[in-house]
Amino acid sequence: MSARIQKYRNRAQTRLDTAPLREFTARFATAEEIENWDKHVTANPNGGNMLQSAAYASVKNGSGWRVRFLVLEGGGNSSYNLVLEKRFPVLGRLWYLIKGPDLADAADLRPALEACAAFVRSSKLNVFTIKVEPDIIDSGDAQRELQAAKLVKAPNIQSNDSTALLDISGTEEEVFKAISSRARNAVRRAEKEGCQVVRQEPGPETYRALYDLMANTVNAKGSMPLRSYDYYAQFWDEFCNRGQGNFFFTYEDGKPSVGAFVINYGAKATYKDGGSTQNRKQYGDSHLVQWTAIKRMQELGCTEYDFCGTPPAARIKDKTHNLYGMGMFKTSFTKTVTDFVGCHDYVLSPLRYRLWSNGGEKVFRRIETARTGQQFY
């Protein structure tokens, strides 16, 4: 079980429903805080998220989104959150707190969002809704807190709102014993048969190799849609330039056969991107790539490994789900699927939100995609 999951469960067991709500304030970060953004984000109550990072801010800034750096303060804690802002005619501004807000407890959602609303209004920012997706594990208690905060469920955006998390805080031997016998056998066989994993340096040749493998996988299995090569090249560049990106490859007949890009951000590692050729001869190569990445993430001080996307726990064995194959592979390392509460809207202007939800969002997304050729979010 992931240490983070256990932490959430302990909080749920000890929190008193009658406890007073903490008071929060919201503000934009100072220049000094932005300069040291990653240091602050990784000190958040739940350790932050790589999609709240300075690298990701650089990726999104100027791509149709304006990046804002938001600080929530309350109960002696500070939470640093990346906000993506987009302006629309008539409606005003949409705020997207990507993978946030990062809070110590689900009970903090309501006062934290009320602080955001107060800040937006006092600063006359003309925000009609705030889209949130906190990394709060789904449960009956969490759902009650979402209702108390008057949040409206919205379609999930990020692939890891349901995911497989592996606790890698133990020794290499302890972590290896914790994964399934199927995964261990695959790793051992790949090693025995001479399969080797190569850590590649960042650069155009590496980027193109991984992108081609990703495209091969998408074409063969029809899984998640693929963004443009230029988007991924910039994404990988930003993280690698900060020492937070790692490439792992295996080869067959002198050509890349399996590739993975893994991010180390604070104590969290994320298997962000991967792909492979089909009908490979090497058995267990994909498992060996992941095991090699896990060991490297341990060396870098990470204690949790996010396989970044599976079907929800209730559908993990549903063969009709588009992530079924990925889910089976990832849960060979950790059987538990973690479902987070996903994406919700915090409505500040009911009238403008109705225009947005009753067709406005679809229209603007279609226009944006036609104009840029890129995904909207």
Sequence and secondary structure as in RCSB ss.txt:
>XXXX:A:sequence
MSARIQKYRNRAQTRLDTAPLREFTARFATAEEIENWDKHVTANPNGGNMLQSAAYASVKNGSGWRVRFLVLEGG
GNSSYNLVLEKRFPVLGRLWYLIKGPDLADAADLRPALEACAAFVRSSKLNVFTIKVEPDIIDSGDAQRELQAAK
LVKAPNIQSNDSTALLDISGTEEEVFKAISSRARNAVRRAEKEGCQVVRQEPGPETYRALYDLMANTVNAKGSMP
LRSYDYYAQFWDEFCNRGQGNFFFTYEDGKPSVGAFVINYGAKATYKDGGSTQNRKQYGDSHLVQWTAIKRMQEL
GCTEYDFCGTPPAARIKDKTHNLYGMGMFKTSFTKTVTDFVGCHDYVLSPLRYRLWSNGGEKVFRRIETARTGQQ
FY
>XXXX:A:secstr
  HHHHHHHHHHHH  TTS    EEEEE  HHHHHTHHHHHTTSTT   GGGSHHHHHHHBTTTBEEEEEEEEET
TEEEEEEEEEEEETTTEEEEEETT    S GGGHHHHHHHHHHHHHHTT  EEEEEE    B  HHHHHHHHHTT
EEE    SGGGEEEEEE  S HHHHHHHS HHHHHHHHHHHHTT   EEE  SHHHHHHHHHHHHHHHHHH  S 
   HHHHHHHHHHHHHTT EEEEEEEETTEEEEEEEEEEETTEEEEEEEEE SS SSTTHHHHHHHHHHHHHHHT
T  EEE      GGGTT TTSTTHHHHHHHTTT   EEEB   EEEES HHHHHHIIIIIHHHHHHHHHHHHSS 
  
